[in-house]
Structures are given as structure tokens and as C-alpha cells.
């Protein structure tokens, strides 16, 4: 798998089952359904999405977790 094109995500089993049911109902793959949901969200909330700063999208603590000292 190309790391520059695809990424893995972790979701709860409950959300996975919901996504799987939605994707089956809509004749999409799991990744296709997730992308569709994200696309719809962005279209409906474009102003909020555009106002996100890089820190909102990529918080430093997520990228570089603080070490317990």
C-alpha cells in the first residue's frame, strides 16, 4: 500500500458496523462511504472547515506525544 496515498484509521467497532451498513446500503466500499460522508460534511460546513488552522488539523501533541518524565 502506498503510504503517500492511503492511511489507516482506527474507529470504534460500533462506528465500523454503522459505516459497513451504510456502505452496503449505498453500494460503496468502506473507504468510499467514509470519503462520501467527509465530502458531504465539508460541503455543509465549508466556512468552518476553511477556518481551521494547521494546529486544529494537526495538533502538536498528536504528532509528537509528550513523554512522561
Secondary structure, DSSP 4 states (H G I P E B T S, - for coil): --TTT-------HHHHHHHHHHHHHTT--HHHHHHHHHHHHHHHTHHHHHT--HHHHS-HHHHSPPPP-
